Amino acid sequence: MGITLEQRNESSVICLEGAIGIASAAELKTTLLDSLTSGNAVRVALDQCADLDVTAVQLLWAAVREAKTSGVAFALDGQVQEPVIAALKDAGFEAFLVTV
């Protein structure tokens, strides 16, 4: 389980691995904020993510809102596993389930 950040020339890629939940909420929040304040496009790679709890989904939702407000491109990336798809759909994130 983990959260890693890869800073690239024009984008920040946040890789989520394993089950992401309340135990990693502070780390996810900090990583999302750091990525958004860079001004670069933000991609969240979900191909290694096994599950998202409501806390993680709320943080992603808040990041999407902040990205829109600040004009930063934000997208979910990678082959998304079924439990993650279900969590995102339950939270109304169907529009973000597009592989970049």
N, C-alpha and C positions, 0 to 999 in steps of 0.2 A: 504494500500500500504506500502511495506517495504522490507528491506533487513536485514537479520540476518545471523550471522556467528556462527556456532557450531564447536568448535575445539574438535576433537576426538583423540584417541591415534594415529592412523595412517592416519587420513584424516581430511580435513576441508570441512564442508558442508555449502554452501551458499544457504540460502532459499530466493527465490524471491516471493513476494506476491503482488497481484494486478497488476496494470499497471506500468511497469518500463520504464522510459523514461528520457528525458533531465533533469527533476527536480531532479532525483535521480542519475544522472550520476557520480557526484563526489563521492558520497557514494559507488556506485557500483565499481568504479575504485579503491578506497582505499581498499575495502573489497577483491577484486580480487588480488590486489598486496600483501596484508597482507597474504592471503592464499597461494599464489605462493611462497613467500619468506620463508614460514615455511618449505618447502621441502617435506611436506606430500602430498598425493594424494588430488586433489580438485574435489569435486562434486558440481554441481549447481542444486538444487532441483527446478523444474519448475511446480510441481503439483498445487501450489496455485497462479501461475502467470497467469494473464488474458491477458496480452499483452506486447510485447516488441517493442519499437520504434527503429529506425535505430541507434540511439546513443547506446542503450543497446546492440544491435547485434554487433556493431563495437567493443565495449568493450569486449564482449565475444570472438570475433574473435581474438582480440589482446591477450587475456589471453590464448587462445589455442596455438597461436604462441609462446608465452613466455614459456608456459608449455613444448612444444616440444623442444625448445631450451635448457631449463634447465633440461630436463629429468623428469619432474613431470607429473604424470598421471592426466588427466583431462577428466571429463565426465559430460554430462547432465543427470539428474536423475528425476524420477517421471512420473506420467501420465501427458502428455503435452496437453494443450488445443489447439483447432484448430487455433485461431488467432496467437498463439505463433508458432505453426508448420508452418503456412504460412509465418510468418516473418523470421523464420530460413531458410526455403526452398528458399525464395527470396534472401537470403544472401549466399546461397550455403552451408548451415549447415546440409544437409540431413544425412551425415555420423554420426553426433553427436546425432541424434534423436533415441538413443538406451536407453531404460530404464535399469538401473543397478539393 
